[in-house]
């Protein structure tokens, strides 16, 4: 299934969407011949964010044609090895490639110390200017990145150690100005940005043209939530309410619901519950136990509770976040 490109509403696409996610790994605990450890690449208009960085993440980037040179930010959900052991290798390769553009690592404070110590041993020449650590408290929901048309917030998860999910949101987009209105009212180019932000237009004669008469509704702002690893948590559903696409772990099927609770994980059925409670547009499940051999059965289990579309993650899957 390598190099597969699937969107929630199409079996194929000529080119990647401007806001999409590529699954680099969707296994749990240990690598297998079936799935790589947790890692995803989120691409928003050319910028690349890595979400978790399990073993072999940089090989997966190469396999699926994603340039490490475009990585601006790396988000680490928690400090279990299957979510961060690929990070030292990826940073080491950046050093070997002579990268000077900073990469920001968003991680818990103890994780920053751990990664810094590992890199000091395995990768010489990592300058403070190259790797910038931005720490957060996994237990507290917080806005951790806000720039341009894009923001990222943390989602406290319920796991065996402190863990956080992430929600990536596009900011509200400007309104569309009607081309016929530009001609009709001789609107100068300099006035267009303010009009797109909602301002009325005043003609040279002092006539006020309401914004609603000269603009159309803006394009939708989309969002993506990443929730792995976590036991069933209604708080998660509340924090991701209305998200366009929700990635939620489904380590087990419902026959292992007790094991899931004991280990701080969820079943596919519980992932469906969270998606339904959150009013998510689409649910993507992953982080499969090595005992799972039929991921589509998990998708059916989740869909039975969610009632909406469910996608079973697989390496190389590209998910278009824009659903319209």
C-alpha positions in Angstrom: 0.0 0.0 0.0 3.0 2.3 -0.4 2.6 5.7 -2.0 -1.2 5.4 -1.7 -3.1 8.7 -1.8 -6.6 8.5 -0.4 -8.9 11.3 0.7 -12.1 10.8 2.8 -14.2 11.4 -0.3 -12.1 10.1 -3.2 -10.1 7.0 -3.9 -7.3 8.9 -5.6 -6.0 12.3 -6.3 -3.6 13.8 -8.8 -1.8 15.9 -6.3 -1.8 16.3 -2.5 -4.3 18.7 -1.0 -3.0 21.9 0.6 -4.0 20.6 4.0 -3.4 16.9 4.5 -1.9 14.3 6.7 0.4 11.4 5.6 0.5 8.4 7.9 4.1 7.4 8.5 3.4 4.8 11.2 0.3 3.6 12.9 1.4 0.6 15.0 1.8 0.5 18.8 4.5 -0.6 21.3 6.9 -2.2 18.9 7.6 -2.2 15.2 6.2 -5.1 13.2 6.4 -6.3 9.6 2.8 -4.9 9.3 3.1 -1.4 10.8 5.7 1.1 11.8 5.6 3.0 15.2 3.6 6.1 15.6 4.5 9.0 13.3 2.6 11.4 11.0 3.4 14.2 8.7 0.9 17.1 8.6 1.3 19.4 5.6 -0.3 22.8 5.5 0.4 24.8 2.3 3.9 23.4 2.0 5.0 23.5 5.7 5.6 20.1 7.3 4.8 19.3 10.9 5.8 15.9 12.3 3.4 14.5 14.9 5.2 11.9 17.0 8.4 10.4 15.7 8.7 6.6 16.2 11.6 4.4 15.0 12.3 4.7 11.3 10.3 7.9 10.8 12.9 9.5 8.5 12.9 6.4 6.3 9.1 6.7 6.0 9.5 10.4 5.0 11.8 9.3 2.2 9.5 6.5 1.2 6.6 8.8 0.8 8.4 11.7 -0.8 8.3 14.2 2.1 11.4 16.4 2.4 12.8 16.8 5.9 14.1 20.2 4.8 10.5 21.5 4.9 9.9 20.4 8.5 9.3 23.4 10.7 7.9 21.8 13.8 7.9 18.4 15.6 5.2 17.6 18.2 5.9 14.8 20.7 2.8 13.5 22.5 4.6 11.7 25.3 7.8 10.0 26.3 7.2 6.3 25.4 9.8 5.1 23.0 7.5 4.2 20.2 6.6 7.9 19.9 10.1 9.5 20.0 12.9 7.0 19.2 13.0 8.2 15.6 13.8 11.8 16.7 17.5 11.5 17.3 18.1 9.9 13.9 16.0 12.6 12.1 17.8 15.4 13.9 21.2 13.8 13.2 20.4 13.6 9.5 19.5 17.3 9.5 22.9 18.0 11.0 24.6 15.9 8.3 22.6 17.7 5.6 24.0 21.0 6.9 20.6 22.4 7.9 20.7 25.8 9.5 17.0 26.7 9.5 15.7 26.1 13.0 13.4 23.2 13.8 11.1 23.5 16.8 10.4 20.5 19.0 7.3 20.8 21.1 7.6 18.4 24.0 7.2 18.1 27.8 10.1 19.6 29.8 11.5 16.3 30.9 11.4 15.2 27.2 13.4 18.2 26.2 16.1 17.3 28.7 16.0 13.7 27.5 16.3 14.5 23.8 19.1 17.1 24.4 21.1 14.5 26.4 20.6 11.8 23.7 21.7 14.2 20.9 24.8 15.2 22.9 25.9 11.6 22.6 24.7 10.4 19.2 24.9 13.6 17.1 27.7 16.0 17.5 27.3 19.5 16.1 23.7 20.1 17.1 23.6 23.8 17.7 21.1 25.6 19.9 20.1 27.6 16.8 19.1 24.4 14.9 17.0 22.7 17.6 14.7 24.9 19.6 12.7 23.3 22.4 9.3 24.6 23.2 7.9 22.9 26.3 4.3 22.4 27.5 2.5 20.8 30.4 0.7 17.7 29.0 -1.9 18.0 31.8 -3.1 21.5 30.7 -4.8 22.4 27.5 -2.9 25.3 25.9 -2.3 27.1 22.7 1.3 26.3 21.9 1.7 27.6 18.3 -0.1 30.6 16.7 1.2 32.0 13.5 0.0 32.9 10.1 -3.1 31.0 9.2 -2.5 28.2 11.5 -2.6 27.3 15.3 -1.9 24.3 17.4 -3.3 23.5 20.9 -2.6 20.6 23.3 -5.2 18.1 24.5 -4.6 16.4 27.8 -4.9 12.6 27.3 -5.6 9.8 29.8 -2.6 7.5 29.5 -0.2 5.5 31.8 2.2 8.5 31.7 1.6 12.2 31.1 0.5 12.6 27.4 -1.0 15.2 25.2 -2.8 15.2 21.9 -2.8 18.1 19.5 -5.4 20.0 17.5 -4.3 21.8 14.4 -6.7 24.6 13.3 -6.8 26.8 10.3 -7.7 30.4 11.3 -10.9 32.0 10.0 -10.3 32.8 6.4 -11.1 36.2 4.7 -14.3 36.7 2.8 -14.4 36.5 -1.0 -14.8 39.8 -2.7 -17.2 39.7 -5.7 -15.4 40.6 -9.0 -18.5 42.3 -10.3 -18.6 44.5 -7.2 -15.0 45.6 -7.9 -16.1 46.8 -11.3 -19.4 48.3 -10.2 -18.0 50.4 -7.4 -14.5 51.0 -8.8 -13.0 49.5 -5.7 -9.2 50.2 -5.6 -6.8 47.3 -5.0 -5.6 48.8 -1.7 -9.1 48.6 -0.2 -9.6 44.9 -0.9 -7.7 43.4 2.1 -9.9 45.4 4.6 -13.0 44.5 2.7 -12.1 40.8 2.8 -11.7 41.2 6.6 -15.3 42.5 6.8 -15.1 46.2 6.3 -17.7 48.1 4.4 -16.7 50.2 1.4 -17.1 53.9 1.1 -17.3 55.3 -2.4 -15.7 58.6 -3.4 -19.1 60.2 -3.1 -19.5 59.0 0.5 -21.9 56.2 -0.2 -21.5 53.2 2.2 -21.7 49.8 0.5 -22.3 47.1 3.1 -19.8 44.4 3.2 -22.4 41.7 2.6 -23.3 43.3 -0.8 -19.8 43.0 -2.1 -18.4 39.8 -0.6 -19.3 36.1 -0.3 -18.8 33.8 2.6 -15.2 32.7 3.2 -13.9 29.2 2.5 -14.3 26.9 5.5 -11.5 26.7 8.1 -10.5 23.1 8.7 -9.1 21.3 11.7 -7.3 18.0 12.5 -7.0 16.5 16.0 -4.4 13.8 16.9 -5.3 11.7 20.0 -2.8 8.9 20.7 -2.3 7.4 23.3 -5.3 7.6 25.6 -7.9 5.7 27.4 -11.6 6.6 26.9 -11.9 10.2 28.0 -15.1 12.4 27.6 -12.8 15.4 28.2 -11.0 14.6 24.9 -14.4 14.7 23.1 -15.2 18.1 24.6 -11.8 19.6 23.6 -12.0 18.4 20.0 -15.7 19.3 19.5 -16.5 20.0 15.9 -13.1 19.0 14.5 -13.1 18.2 10.8 -10.9 15.0 11.1 -10.2 13.2 14.3 -7.4 10.7 14.6 -8.0 8.6 17.7 -6.1 5.6 18.8 -7.9 2.2 18.6 -5.2 -0.1 20.0 -7.7 -3.0 20.6 -11.1 -4.3 19.7 -13.8 -4.3 22.3 -13.0 -7.9 23.5 -9.9 -6.3 25.1 -11.7 -3.4 26.7 -10.4 -4.3 30.2 -6.8 -4.5 28.9 -7.3 -1.1 27.2 -8.3 0.5 30.4 -5.5 -1.1 32.3 -2.9 0.1 29.9 -4.2 3.6 29.2 -5.5 2.8 25.7 -8.8 2.7 23.8 -10.8 0.2 21.8 -12.1 1.0 18.3 -15.7 1.1 19.8 -14.5 3.7 22.3 -12.9 5.7 19.5 -16.2 5.7 17.8 -17.9 7.0 21.0 -15.4 9.9 21.2 -16.0 10.8 17.6 -19.7 10.8 18.0 -19.6 12.9 21.2 -17.3 15.3 19.6 -19.4 15.7 16.4 -16.3 15.0 14.3 -16.6 15.0 10.6 -14.5 11.9 10.0 -12.7 9.5 12.3 -9.3 8.0 11.5 -8.2 5.1 13.8 -4.7 3.7 14.3 -2.1 2.7 16.9 -3.0 -0.9 16.4 -1.8 -3.7 18.7 0.4 -6.3 17.0 -2.4 -8.8 17.7 -4.7 -7.0 15.2 -4.6 -8.5 11.8 -7.7 -7.0 10.3 -7.8 -3.3 10.7 -11.0 -3.0 8.7 -12.8 -5.0 11.5 -11.7 -2.2 13.9 -13.1 0.4 11.4 -16.4 -1.4 11.4 -16.5 -1.6 15.1 -15.8 2.2 15.4 -18.3 3.1 12.7 -21.1 1.1 14.5 -20.8 3.5 17.4 -19.8 6.7 15.5 -22.4 6.5 12.8 -20.1 8.5 10.4 -17.2 7.7 8.1 -14.2 5.8 9.6 -10.8 5.3 7.9 -8.4 2.7 9.1 -4.9 4.3 9.0 -2.2 2.6 7.1 1.4 3.6 6.2 1.4 5.9 3.1 -2.3 6.9 3.5 -2.8 10.6 2.7 -5.9 12.1 4.2 -7.3 15.3 2.7 -8.5 17.4 5.6 -10.8 19.6 3.4 -14.0 17.6 3.2 -15.9 19.9 0.7 
